[in-house]
Amino acid sequence: MQQLGPAGSRVPVKNVAKVVPVVGILIGAGMNSAVLGRVAADAQRFCQTRFLCDKYGLPLPAALATDQDDDPQTDAM
């Protein structure tokens, strides 16, 4: 820190205000790419599991199976 500036130097608020949005954008982009990568990997594993279950006539694992009857009906009464 001593090499960057004299001891006790202050950083103007205007300079910090210029940098904060850029840091937020970088952190947000990194988090979004990490989440999107995990979602894509999970989707690929689900599709592979479903393909193999269909190919070999096996039931889907309980955690992946969804019943169409469990979906709420949106009929007008």
C-alpha atoms as one frame of an Amber mdcrd trajectory, in Angstrom:
protein
   0.000   0.000   0.000   2.883   2.354   0.674   4.069   1.915  -2.896   0.701
   2.892  -4.370   0.516   6.288  -2.726   1.692   8.361   0.186   0.564   7.328
   3.644  -2.810   8.778   4.586  -3.831   9.560   1.011  -7.545   9.615   0.309
  -9.425   8.177  -2.639 -12.041  10.576  -3.988 -15.642   9.331  -3.952 -15.943
  10.123  -7.670 -13.184   7.626  -8.480 -14.772   4.916  -6.340 -18.196   5.606
  -7.867 -16.713   4.972 -11.323 -15.215   1.605 -10.349 -18.072   0.079  -8.303
 -20.419  -0.627 -11.268 -17.601  -2.277 -13.210 -16.773  -4.540 -10.279 -20.475
  -5.407  -9.914 -20.735  -6.262 -13.605 -17.696  -8.543 -13.402 -18.953 -10.341
 -10.296 -22.453 -10.697 -11.765 -21.149 -12.045 -15.065 -18.983 -14.577 -13.272
 -21.851 -15.773 -11.086 -24.240 -15.980 -14.044 -21.798 -18.041 -16.088 -21.196
 -20.411 -13.173 -24.923 -20.937 -12.578 -25.625 -21.349 -16.296 -22.829 -23.902
 -16.584 -24.275 -25.955 -13.730 -27.788 -25.789 -15.203 -26.499 -26.915 -18.609
 -24.576 -29.825 -17.062 -27.646 -30.918 -15.062 -29.851 -30.705 -18.161 -27.409
 -32.829 -20.143 -27.293 -35.492 -17.411 -31.104 -35.520 -17.224 -31.427 -35.977
 -20.989 -28.821 -38.750 -20.996 -30.611 -40.530 -18.146 -33.949 -40.205 -19.882
 -32.525 -41.490 -23.175 -30.957 -44.529 -21.511 -34.159 -45.294 -19.578 -36.196
 -45.120 -22.800 -33.646 -47.183 -24.724 -33.455 -50.001 -22.188 -37.044 -49.824
 -20.929 -36.135 -48.811 -17.404 -38.213 -46.514 -15.189 -36.896 -43.050 -14.497
 -35.361 -42.615 -11.052 -37.870 -41.333  -8.514 -36.075 -37.995  -8.205 -36.449
 -37.359 -11.953 -39.902 -38.800 -12.563 -42.772 -36.329 -12.827 -46.405 -37.270
 -13.026 -48.592 -35.371 -15.477 -51.547 -35.968 -13.115 -49.856 -33.925 -10.384
 -50.015 -30.736 -12.444 -52.854 -28.441 -11.374 -55.639 -28.061 -13.883 -56.508
 -24.541 -15.045 -60.096 -25.251 -16.068 -62.524 -22.360 -15.835 -65.552 -23.108
 -13.684
